[in-house]
């Protein structure tokens, strides 16, 4: 996904050199990013940074003139967000997919101690915004779930159904969300390939442990506390 946000001067001053200890794990919704990050953090002694958990704070810190899509999204009801809009419009108007407040995410990382590696995970890890912050290609990898994996994941976890269930037409909202996320994953796939970055396909035929091993290999993680 082409992040439409631009990094602030403070972020540019930090640059790739200050973030050499950071590893990035992005990808489509339902790909297993959070679970994989949690297990890898325990195994390799990493500090984790969840981009999902920072969203509420970043909305507060980002005024409407800097994050117009995020504030516009917050101003409409759930039916307008998930039922009445097409998946294409949902994709285009979702502020996080546009990279809004990404500079705040990076400012958070620059403020963390650099005593151990940090693993950043979440769908907000957009290739075009992360690429300038990399010192090497093994610092980042994107998980690309197949449609059947995504549907199976949300069926078992209920994440999207919880969102859709708060609308007046849950089945339509769920289908819209699944299609929006498929479109987002396709954009990620294209952007990662264009930038020469790493990606891993995620499907139901391979288990959690296999995914963790592949991510660890892609990020060059070796031994406890390795940077």
C-alpha contacts under 8 A as a table, 3 or more apart, distances in Angstrom:
res1	aa1	res2	aa2	distance
1	X	97	X	7.00
1	X	98	X	7.70
1	X	126	X	6.23
1	X	127	X	6.90
1	X	128	X	7.30
1	X	184	X	6.83
1	X	187	X	4.91
1	X	188	X	5.02
1	X	190	X	7.93
1	X	191	X	6.07
2	X	98	X	7.12
2	X	126	X	7.25
2	X	127	X	7.36
2	X	128	X	5.70
2	X	129	X	7.94
2	X	187	X	8.00
2	X	191	X	7.11
3	X	6	X	7.91
3	X	97	X	6.93
3	X	98	X	4.88
3	X	99	X	4.61
3	X	100	X	7.89
3	X	126	X	6.36
3	X	127	X	7.79
3	X	128	X	5.91
3	X	129	X	6.06
4	X	98	X	5.08
4	X	99	X	5.78
4	X	100	X	7.40
5	X	98	X	6.45
5	X	99	X	4.98
5	X	100	X	5.30
5	X	101	X	7.53
5	X	102	X	7.18
6	X	103	X	7.41
6	X	129	X	7.96
7	X	11	X	6.01
7	X	12	X	6.67
7	X	102	X	7.28
7	X	103	X	5.10
7	X	129	X	7.90
8	X	11	X	5.29
8	X	12	X	6.41
8	X	103	X	6.00
9	X	12	X	5.00
9	X	13	X	6.12
10	X	13	X	5.18
10	X	14	X	6.54
10	X	107	X	7.41
11	X	14	X	5.18
11	X	15	X	6.41
11	X	103	X	6.44
11	X	106	X	6.47
11	X	107	X	6.17
12	X	15	X	5.04
14	X	17	X	7.13
14	X	18	X	5.51
14	X	19	X	7.59
14	X	110	X	7.01
15	X	18	X	5.90
15	X	19	X	6.91
15	X	132	X	7.85
15	X	133	X	5.87
16	X	19	X	5.13
16	X	20	X	6.18
16	X	132	X	7.01
16	X	133	X	4.27
16	X	134	X	5.37
16	X	135	X	5.66
17	X	20	X	5.47
17	X	135	X	6.87
18	X	21	X	7.75
18	X	110	X	7.13
19	X	22	X	5.29
19	X	109	X	7.84
19	X	110	X	7.22
19	X	133	X	7.03
19	X	134	X	7.55
20	X	134	X	7.18
20	X	135	X	6.14
21	X	114	X	6.93
21	X	116	X	7.07
21	X	117	X	4.80
21	X	118	X	6.34
21	X	227	X	5.69
22	X	117	X	5.68
22	X	118	X	4.72
22	X	119	X	5.96
22	X	120	X	7.17
22	X	139	X	6.98
23	X	117	X	7.27
23	X	118	X	6.05
23	X	119	X	4.77
23	X	120	X	6.13
23	X	139	X	4.78
23	X	140	X	5.67
23	X	219	X	7.02
24	X	119	X	5.84
24	X	120	X	4.86
24	X	121	X	6.13
24	X	125	X	7.05
24	X	139	X	6.19
24	X	140	X	4.44
24	X	141	X	6.41
25	X	33	X	6.75
25	X	37	X	7.74
25	X	119	X	7.07
25	X	120	X	5.94
25	X	121	X	4.64
25	X	122	X	6.68
25	X	125	X	7.00
25	X	140	X	5.93
25	X	141	X	5.35
25	X	142	X	5.78
25	X	143	X	7.53
26	X	33	X	7.04
26	X	121	X	5.74
26	X	122	X	5.29
26	X	123	X	5.37
26	X	124	X	7.07
26	X	125	X	4.86
26	X	126	X	7.00
26	X	140	X	7.78
26	X	141	X	6.41
26	X	142	X	4.51
26	X	143	X	6.23
27	X	31	X	6.75
27	X	33	X	7.33
27	X	122	X	6.98
27	X	123	X	5.44
27	X	125	X	7.39
27	X	142	X	4.57
27	X	143	X	4.34
27	X	144	X	5.64
27	X	145	X	7.89
27	X	185	X	7.00
27	X	188	X	7.13
28	X	31	X	5.87
28	X	123	X	6.07
28	X	143	X	6.46
28	X	144	X	5.70
28	X	145	X	6.33
28	X	181	X	6.68
28	X	182	X	7.80
28	X	184	X	6.72
28	X	185	X	4.99
28	X	188	X	7.64
29	X	123	X	6.53
29	X	145	X	7.84
29	X	150	X	7.32
29	X	181	X	6.41
29	X	185	X	7.95
30	X	33	X	7.62
30	X	145	X	7.26
30	X	149	X	7.93
30	X	150	X	5.37
30	X	153	X	5.96
30	X	154	X	6.65
31	X	143	X	6.12
31	X	144	X	6.66
31	X	145	X	5.21
31	X	149	X	7.68
31	X	150	X	6.69
31	X	153	X	7.83
31	X	202	X	6.59
32	X	35	X	5.50
32	X	36	X	5.98
33	X	36	X	5.23
33	X	37	X	5.97
33	X	121	X	6.23
33	X	122	X	6.47
33	X	143	X	7.42
34	X	37	X	5.12
34	X	38	X	6.12
34	X	50	X	7.64
34	X	121	X	6.54
34	X	122	X	7.15
35	X	38	X	5.19
35	X	39	X	6.32
36	X	39	X	5.30
36	X	40	X	6.10
36	X	208	X	7.47
36	X	211	X	7.44
36	X	212	X	5.68
37	X	40	X	5.14
37	X	41	X	5.95
37	X	48	X	7.12
37	X	119	X	6.94
37	X	121	X	6.78
38	X	41	X	5.18
38	X	42	X	6.43
38	X	48	X	7.41
39	X	42	X	5.26
39	X	43	X	6.27
39	X	212	X	7.64
40	X	43	X	5.02
40	X	44	X	5.86
40	X	45	X	7.85
40	X	46	X	7.35
40	X	212	X	6.96
40	X	216	X	7.34
41	X	44	X	5.40
41	X	45	X	5.30
41	X	46	X	4.35
41	X	47	X	6.33
41	X	48	X	6.65
41	X	119	X	7.48
42	X	45	X	5.59
42	X	46	X	6.92
43	X	46	X	7.98
43	X	223	X	7.98
43	X	224	X	6.54
44	X	221	X	7.19
44	X	222	X	7.37
44	X	223	X	5.85
44	X	224	X	4.02
44	X	225	X	5.26
44	X	226	X	6.75
45	X	116	X	7.63
45	X	117	X	7.83
45	X	224	X	5.25
45	X	225	X	4.66
45	X	226	X	7.76
46	X	116	X	6.40
46	X	117	X	5.27
46	X	118	X	5.58
46	X	119	X	6.44
46	X	225	X	6.33
47	X	116	X	6.93
47	X	117	X	6.22
47	X	118	X	4.62
47	X	119	X	6.13
48	X	118	X	5.51
48	X	119	X	4.75
48	X	120	X	5.87
48	X	121	X	7.55
49	X	118	X	6.94
49	X	119	X	6.11
49	X	120	X	4.66
49	X	121	X	6.37
50	X	53	X	5.37
50	X	54	X	6.72
50	X	120	X	6.05
50	X	121	X	5.32
50	X	122	X	6.20
51	X	54	X	5.28
51	X	55	X	6.59
51	X	105	X	7.38
51	X	120	X	7.05
51	X	121	X	6.12
51	X	122	X	5.20
51	X	123	X	7.53
51	X	124	X	6.32
51	X	125	X	7.84
52	X	55	X	5.49
52	X	122	X	6.25
52	X	123	X	7.92
52	X	124	X	7.83
53	X	56	X	7.24
54	X	57	X	5.45
54	X	58	X	6.13
54	X	105	X	7.66
55	X	58	X	5.08
55	X	59	X	6.19
56	X	59	X	5.26
56	X	60	X	6.50
57	X	60	X	5.21
57	X	61	X	6.30
58	X	61	X	4.92
58	X	62	X	5.90
58	X	101	X	6.25
58	X	104	X	6.62
58	X	105	X	7.71
59	X	62	X	5.18
59	X	63	X	7.42
59	X	67	X	7.92
59	X	70	X	7.21
59	X	71	X	7.72
59	X	101	X	7.49
60	X	63	X	7.18
62	X	66	X	6.12
62	X	67	X	5.99
62	X	101	X	6.45
63	X	66	X	5.54
63	X	67	X	6.10
63	X	68	X	7.86
64	X	67	X	4.95
64	X	68	X	4.73
64	X	70	X	7.76
64	X	71	X	5.87
65	X	68	X	5.70
66	X	100	X	7.66
66	X	101	X	7.92
67	X	70	X	5.56
67	X	71	X	6.53
67	X	95	X	7.26
67	X	100	X	5.58
67	X	101	X	6.71
68	X	71	X	5.35
68	X	72	X	6.03
68	X	95	X	7.71
69	X	72	X	5.01
69	X	73	X	6.02
69	X	93	X	6.17
69	X	94	X	6.43
69	X	95	X	4.70
69	X	100	X	7.77
70	X	73	X	5.18
70	X	74	X	6.35
70	X	94	X	6.85
70	X	95	X	4.65
70	X	96	X	7.18
70	X	100	X	7.33
71	X	74	X	5.07
71	X	75	X	6.30
72	X	75	X	5.15
72	X	76	X	6.92
73	X	76	X	5.83
73	X	81	X	7.16
73	X	93	X	7.71
73	X	94	X	7.01
73	X	95	X	7.60
74	X	77	X	7.82
76	X	80	X	6.18
76	X	81	X	6.79
77	X	80	X	5.46
77	X	81	X	6.42
78	X	81	X	4.96
78	X	82	X	6.04
78	X	83	X	7.60
78	X	166	X	7.13
78	X	167	X	5.82
79	X	82	X	5.38
79	X	83	X	4.83
79	X	84	X	6.17
79	X	167	X	5.42
79	X	168	X	6.63
79	X	169	X	7.92
80	X	83	X	5.94
80	X	84	X	5.18
80	X	85	X	6.39
81	X	84	X	6.94
81	X	85	X	6.44
81	X	90	X	7.11
82	X	85	X	6.24
82	X	90	X	7.41
82	X	164	X	7.27
82	X	167	X	7.62
82	X	173	X	5.10
82	X	174	X	7.98
82	X	176	X	6.65
82	X	177	X	6.93
83	X	86	X	7.76
83	X	167	X	7.35
83	X	169	X	6.79
83	X	172	X	6.27
83	X	173	X	4.87
83	X	176	X	7.16
85	X	88	X	8.00
85	X	89	X	5.98
85	X	90	X	6.08
86	X	89	X	5.24
86	X	90	X	6.11
86	X	176	X	6.81
87	X	90	X	4.88
87	X	91	X	6.08
87	X	176	X	5.27
87	X	177	X	6.82
87	X	179	X	5.98
87	X	180	X	4.59
88	X	91	X	5.17
88	X	92	X	6.29
88	X	180	X	6.52
88	X	183	X	7.71
89	X	92	X	5.04
89	X	93	X	5.99
90	X	93	X	5.45
90	X	94	X	6.04
90	X	180	X	6.62
91	X	94	X	5.64
91	X	97	X	7.08
91	X	180	X	5.78
91	X	181	X	7.93
91	X	183	X	7.55
91	X	184	X	6.96
92	X	97	X	7.57
92	X	98	X	7.44
93	X	98	X	7.69
94	X	97	X	5.57
94	X	98	X	6.64
95	X	98	X	4.98
95	X	99	X	6.50
95	X	100	X	5.54
96	X	99	X	5.15
96	X	100	X	5.58
96	X	101	X	7.64
96	X	124	X	6.11
97	X	100	X	7.62
97	X	123	X	7.97
97	X	124	X	6.67
97	X	126	X	7.76
99	X	102	X	5.48
99	X	124	X	6.92
99	X	126	X	7.10
99	X	129	X	7.59
100	X	103	X	7.83
101	X	104	X	5.28
101	X	105	X	6.72
102	X	105	X	5.00
102	X	106	X	6.47
102	X	124	X	7.59
102	X	129	X	7.88
103	X	106	X	5.15
103	X	107	X	6.14
104	X	107	X	4.93
104	X	108	X	6.18
105	X	108	X	5.17
105	X	109	X	6.53
106	X	109	X	4.97
106	X	110	X	6.25
107	X	110	X	5.07
107	X	111	X	6.32
108	X	111	X	5.19
108	X	112	X	6.59
109	X	112	X	5.28
113	X	116	X	7.67
114	X	117	X	6.98
116	X	225	X	6.37
116	X	226	X	7.87
116	X	227	X	6.92
117	X	225	X	6.94
117	X	226	X	7.13
117	X	227	X	5.21
120	X	125	X	7.90
121	X	125	X	6.95
122	X	125	X	5.89
123	X	126	X	7.17
125	X	129	X	7.62
125	X	130	X	6.69
126	X	129	X	5.57
126	X	130	X	6.08
126	X	188	X	7.60
127	X	130	X	5.15
127	X	131	X	5.77
127	X	188	X	7.25
127	X	191	X	6.42
127	X	192	X	6.06
127	X	195	X	7.67
127	X	197	X	7.98
128	X	131	X	5.54
128	X	132	X	7.55
128	X	191	X	7.26
128	X	195	X	7.78
129	X	132	X	6.56
129	X	133	X	7.65
130	X	133	X	5.37
130	X	134	X	6.74
131	X	134	X	5.51
131	X	195	X	7.61
134	X	137	X	6.93
134	X	139	X	6.44
134	X	140	X	7.80
135	X	139	X	7.35
136	X	139	X	5.94
137	X	140	X	6.40
137	X	197	X	6.12
137	X	198	X	7.14
138	X	141	X	7.41
138	X	198	X	7.57
138	X	218	X	6.05
138	X	219	X	4.86
138	X	220	X	6.35
139	X	219	X	5.57
139	X	220	X	7.89
140	X	197	X	7.38
140	X	198	X	6.72
140	X	218	X	7.81
140	X	219	X	6.39
141	X	197	X	7.04
141	X	198	X	4.80
141	X	199	X	5.20
141	X	200	X	7.32
141	X	215	X	7.31
141	X	218	X	6.75
141	X	219	X	7.07
142	X	188	X	7.94
142	X	192	X	7.72
142	X	198	X	6.40
142	X	199	X	4.52
142	X	200	X	6.28
143	X	199	X	5.77
143	X	200	X	5.01
143	X	201	X	6.07
143	X	202	X	6.46
144	X	185	X	6.15
144	X	188	X	7.81
144	X	189	X	7.02
144	X	199	X	6.89
144	X	200	X	5.97
144	X	201	X	4.83
144	X	202	X	5.73
145	X	149	X	5.93
145	X	150	X	6.01
145	X	185	X	7.41
145	X	201	X	5.89
145	X	202	X	4.48
145	X	203	X	6.08
146	X	149	X	5.19
146	X	150	X	6.24
146	X	201	X	7.18
146	X	202	X	6.23
146	X	203	X	5.68
147	X	150	X	5.13
147	X	151	X	6.16
147	X	182	X	6.69
148	X	151	X	5.19
148	X	152	X	6.04
148	X	203	X	7.33
148	X	204	X	7.37
149	X	152	X	5.10
149	X	153	X	5.97
149	X	202	X	7.08
149	X	203	X	5.11
149	X	204	X	5.29
150	X	153	X	5.06
150	X	154	X	6.20
150	X	178	X	7.97
151	X	154	X	5.29
151	X	155	X	6.00
151	X	178	X	7.50
152	X	155	X	5.05
152	X	156	X	6.24
152	X	204	X	7.93
153	X	156	X	5.34
153	X	157	X	6.06
153	X	158	X	7.98
154	X	157	X	4.99
154	X	158	X	5.00
154	X	159	X	5.61
154	X	160	X	6.17
154	X	161	X	7.38
155	X	158	X	5.34
155	X	159	X	7.96
155	X	161	X	7.85
158	X	161	X	5.17
158	X	162	X	6.09
159	X	162	X	5.44
159	X	163	X	6.90
160	X	163	X	5.11
160	X	164	X	6.10
160	X	174	X	6.56
160	X	177	X	7.25
161	X	164	X	4.89
161	X	165	X	5.63
161	X	170	X	7.47
161	X	174	X	6.31
162	X	165	X	5.11
162	X	166	X	6.81
163	X	166	X	5.69
163	X	167	X	7.59
164	X	167	X	5.62
164	X	169	X	7.55
164	X	170	X	4.66
164	X	171	X	7.23
164	X	173	X	5.10
164	X	174	X	5.30
165	X	168	X	7.77
165	X	169	X	7.68
165	X	170	X	4.90
166	X	170	X	7.18
167	X	170	X	5.69
167	X	173	X	7.19
169	X	172	X	5.64
169	X	173	X	6.17
170	X	173	X	5.01
170	X	174	X	5.97
171	X	174	X	5.16
171	X	175	X	6.30
172	X	175	X	5.20
172	X	176	X	6.14
173	X	176	X	5.05
173	X	177	X	6.14
174	X	177	X	5.10
174	X	178	X	6.14
175	X	178	X	5.13
175	X	179	X	6.11
176	X	179	X	5.21
176	X	180	X	6.01
177	X	180	X	5.01
177	X	181	X	6.13
178	X	181	X	5.17
178	X	182	X	6.19
179	X	182	X	4.94
179	X	183	X	6.24
180	X	183	X	5.16
180	X	184	X	6.21
181	X	184	X	4.88
181	X	185	X	6.11
182	X	185	X	5.14
182	X	186	X	6.25
183	X	186	X	5.09
183	X	187	X	6.29
184	X	187	X	5.11
184	X	188	X	6.24
185	X	188	X	5.00
185	X	189	X	6.16
186	X	189	X	5.05
186	X	190	X	6.38
187	X	190	X	5.20
187	X	191	X	6.15
188	X	191	X	5.13
188	X	192	X	5.94
189	X	192	X	5.39
189	X	193	X	6.25
189	X	199	X	7.61
190	X	193	X	5.25
190	X	194	X	6.09
191	X	194	X	5.00
191	X	195	X	6.15
192	X	195	X	5.27
192	X	196	X	6.09
192	X	197	X	5.09
192	X	198	X	6.71
192	X	199	X	6.99
193	X	196	X	5.09
193	X	197	X	6.21
193	X	198	X	7.78
194	X	197	X	7.85
198	X	218	X	7.40
200	X	214	X	7.90
200	X	215	X	7.94
202	X	206	X	7.47
202	X	211	X	7.61
203	X	206	X	6.15
204	X	207	X	7.15
206	X	210	X	6.28
206	X	211	X	7.23
207	X	210	X	5.39
207	X	211	X	6.45
208	X	211	X	5.11
208	X	212	X	6.21
209	X	212	X	5.07
209	X	213	X	6.24
210	X	213	X	5.19
210	X	214	X	6.26
211	X	214	X	5.10
211	X	215	X	6.12
212	X	215	X	5.17
212	X	216	X	6.04
213	X	216	X	5.12
213	X	217	X	6.16
214	X	217	X	5.14
214	X	218	X	6.12
215	X	218	X	5.01
215	X	219	X	6.15
216	X	219	X	5.25
216	X	220	X	5.99
216	X	221	X	5.13
216	X	222	X	7.84
217	X	220	X	5.04
217	X	221	X	6.29
218	X	221	X	7.93
221	X	226	X	6.17
221	X	227	X	7.19
222	X	226	X	5.70
223	X	226	X	5.73
